[in-house]
Amino acid sequence: MADRGSIGEEAVDDQAACCKAGRIAAKYGIDEFLDETLAEEWAAMDGPGLRTIANRFNKQVIQVTLIEQGEPPLDGEEDLIYDQLTADSDDRSNRVERRLEKNGIDPTRLREDFISYKTIDRHFKNCTSRKRETADPIDTTDAIDRIRAMNRRVEKVAANTLSELNKQTSLGFEDPEVSASVTVVCPECNERKSFTAAVKHGCECDRSTDRDETSTEEPAEEGHNLV
């Protein structure tokens, strides 16, 4: 059986593939797997990450290659082969590459047909009609409530941790009160605000057009506003 690596580029070009992902999918006959199965997973809000999706595509390339060469992979074997082919050169197993070569498969050419997560992301966005599901946009109240809930969890964990340590080392805390907060610092003017003040009012430097350029030379205590 002919090695896919020896197939002329004309056969793929005739497919008028949209991009590398589309070209590789056409080359291995996994167009539907790419544009239906993986695209649906990509579009789902709670679907797997792009790296996982790209890895699944590349492992499918390995599986198709082995099947067409008359050596169907054992359960999970494509995972092993993929891990070896994508490992650093010092960590690769020659045994895996020799196994491929023995079956008429060029490991280097096979590796060149792997696609990155960025490539598959561009394919879904530019070459398909799929749209990623997104969560409903949060408003100011949702944002504040989310951070307050997080702070309460941090306070509880910190208090419990202190209590446990106090039993062992006698820190002196009987019923410690712990307070957690989030401070937001503007990277432009270094203004510091609480998370609540930040989401409600933003940073003044973003809206001020008459701020004295020399104000950055003032002491930090005078130029900053703790909320």
Order of alpha helices (4+ residues) and beta strands (2+ residues): alpha-alpha-alpha-alpha-alpha-alpha-alpha-alpha-alpha-beta-beta-alpha-alpha
